[in-house]
Amino acid sequence: MSQTSRREALKAQQLAQAKAARRMRMIGLGAAVAAVLLAVLLIVALVNGGSTASASYLKNSELPEPT
């Protein structure tokens, strides 16, 4: 194997390792964002007493009178 092909092979291997490391970082970041989002949704659900539908609209008796 010539010196040039060894360098090219090493360069290709390093590039593949760098891509794999970046992919793993992105997967980890995505998992962290998903975990935080899930935690926020759970907290909101607990604060609302487990029912988000009742807070999403006003009852007819709570509507302001038309002028």
C-alpha positions as CSV (number, residue, x, y, z in Angstrom):
1,M,0.0,0.0,0.0
2,S,1.4,3.4,-1.0
3,Q,1.9,6.3,1.4
4,T,-0.8,8.3,-0.4
5,S,-3.5,5.6,-0.2
6,R,-2.7,5.1,3.5
7,R,-3.2,8.8,4.1
8,E,-6.4,8.8,2.1
9,A,-7.7,5.8,4.1
10,L,-6.8,7.4,7.4
11,K,-8.5,10.6,6.3
12,A,-11.6,8.7,5.3
13,Q,-11.6,6.9,8.6
14,Q,-11.3,10.1,10.5
15,L,-14.1,11.7,8.5
16,A,-16.3,8.7,9.2
17,Q,-15.5,8.9,13.0
18,A,-16.2,12.7,13.0
19,K,-19.6,12.1,11.3
20,A,-20.5,9.3,13.7
21,A,-19.6,11.5,16.7
22,R,-21.7,14.4,15.3
23,R,-24.6,12.0,14.7
24,M,-24.4,10.8,18.3
25,R,-24.3,14.3,19.7
26,M,-27.4,15.2,17.6
27,I,-29.2,12.2,18.8
28,G,-28.3,13.0,22.4
29,L,-29.4,16.6,22.0
30,G,-32.7,15.5,20.5
31,A,-33.3,13.0,23.3
32,A,-32.6,15.8,25.9
33,V,-35.0,18.2,24.2
34,A,-37.7,15.5,24.0
35,A,-37.2,14.7,27.7
36,V,-37.5,18.4,28.7
37,L,-40.7,18.7,26.6
38,L,-42.2,15.7,28.1
39,A,-41.4,16.9,31.6
40,V,-43.0,20.3,30.8
41,L,-46.1,18.6,29.4
42,L,-46.4,16.4,32.5
43,I,-46.1,19.4,34.8
44,V,-48.8,21.3,32.9
45,A,-51.1,18.3,33.0
46,L,-50.6,17.9,36.8
47,V,-51.1,21.6,37.5
48,N,-54.4,21.5,35.4
49,G,-55.6,18.5,37.4
50,G,-55.1,16.2,34.5
51,S,-57.7,17.9,32.4
52,T,-56.6,20.4,29.8
53,A,-59.9,20.5,28.0
54,S,-61.7,22.4,30.7
55,A,-59.2,25.2,30.6
56,S,-59.3,25.6,26.8
57,Y,-62.7,27.3,26.5
58,L,-65.0,29.5,28.5
59,K,-68.4,28.2,29.6
60,N,-71.5,30.0,28.3
61,S,-72.1,31.7,31.7
62,E,-68.6,33.1,31.7
63,L,-68.9,34.8,28.3
64,P,-69.2,38.6,28.4
65,E,-72.6,40.1,27.6
66,P,-72.9,41.4,24.0
67,T,-73.2,45.2,23.7
